[in-house]
Amino acid sequence: MQKLIIKGKKKLTGTISISGSKNATLPILAASILTNNVKLSNVPLVKDIYTMLDLLKFIGIKFRIIKDKKSIEFKKTNKPINTFAPYRLVKTMRAGVLVLGPLLTKYKKAKVSLPGGCAIGSRPVDLHLFALKKLGANIKIKNGYIIAKARNGLTGAKINFPSVSVGATENAILAAYAAKGKTTILNSAIEPEIIDLINFLRKLGSKIKVVNRKITIIGNGSSNKKVNHTIIFDRIEAGTYLIAGALLGKKISIKKTEPKVLKCEIDMLKKMGVKILVKNKNIFISKCKKLKKINISTKPYPGFPTDLQAQLMVLMTQADGMSKIKENIFENRFMHIPELRRMGAKIKIRNKTAHIFGTSSLNGAEVMATDLRASVSLVLAGLIAENRTIINRIYHLDRGYESLETKLKKCNAEIKRV
């Protein structure tokens, strides 16, 4: 089993280029079921992407990965499509369920395993199925599988989500792509990754309009147009390295971003006293002498993302006074706290709120990653801790961070994989 060893207290200086967004790539890969002759660029070659590609290969989608160019080319195939997504290919990754909408709308049937992924909460697929039923799908769950049929095809409908869900919004958009007529999605998620999916589908010829949290789609069947699409930057990776810079930055430059997409994160860091300069698509960040406490709540975009909650908590351990984070998205997303406590962090949980007491001196320890974002929070903690930190179960980290050790080493961090 691989692990990371980090020697802390090294000042960080240098430039970090942000990779393409994993969370934008995954639904666009699922959308490849709807079409062919597509080239995707700026693809992050992380474990979750390879897992989704394995699933597409099983289904019968033909593609070629060009690793040195971070691109994937999809080709037309005469091979029959398999509308079955087995447990072994969906169990490790939540996004596997996104093939449900495309398979159902194009082939009128699908059998997809209930998904797995990080253990950060139940994350049921109820809202996915709610949307597909509104579009006319007949759905039942049997032996751990979602069995969906639409003998006469899907039909456009009004879908009013009772709560905001990124995955359910993506599946609804993908299903509505080839549904007959007009679909209106209300109370939709509007994350930048969803807008990237919409921009991709527009290139295929789909008519999609977004106004606030209302998405309108005119179904148009399939497309044989040749499409080139560049995946947007990974805002969670960018936010993670911004926090690393706030913790230890002598002078860190974050490249290949869209700062306006990171407005909430940048504003929050500035409130804490972090020195940030935005210039075009580059962000320059340095550690300040005294961090201020802050209270935040995780919310759907454009609010503060749940995927940065664990990383921000590490920064809060270095702030003056008590900071608070209320987790509103996932019920089990405080599993990194016991590991941070092992390193000397003073954190208490009351209801859905973590109370973080600063300033804490962290000490190196042997710790264990429990999920993707928790794993990188332990990396950040290791970077500021005294002595040596050993992080176990780093396969979680490999699901979503591309070349993490390489990027940090270039900025003077002492980190190695063994």
Buried (B, 14 or more C-beta within 10 A) or exposed (E): EEBBBBBBEBEBBBBBBBBBBBBBBBBBBBBBBBBBEBBBBBBBBBBBBBBBBBBBEBBBBBBEBEEEEBBBBBEEEEEEEBBBBBBEBBBBBBBBBBBBBBBBBBBBBBBBBBBBBBBBBEBEBEBBBBBBBBBBBEBEEEEEBBBBBBEEBBBBBEBEBEEBBBBBBBBBBBBBBBBBEBBBBEBBBBBBBBBBBBBBBEBBBBEBEBEEBBBBBBBBBBBEEEBEBBBBBBBBBBBBBBBBBBBBBBBBBBBBBBBEBBEBBBEBBEEBBBBBEBEEBBBBBBBBEEBBBBEBBBBBBEEBBBBBBBBBBBBBBBBEEBBBBBBBBBEBBBBBBEBBBBBBBBBEEEEBBBBBBBEBEBBBBBBBBBBBBBBBBBBBBBBBBBEBBBBBBBBBBBBBBBBBBEBBBBBEBBBEEE
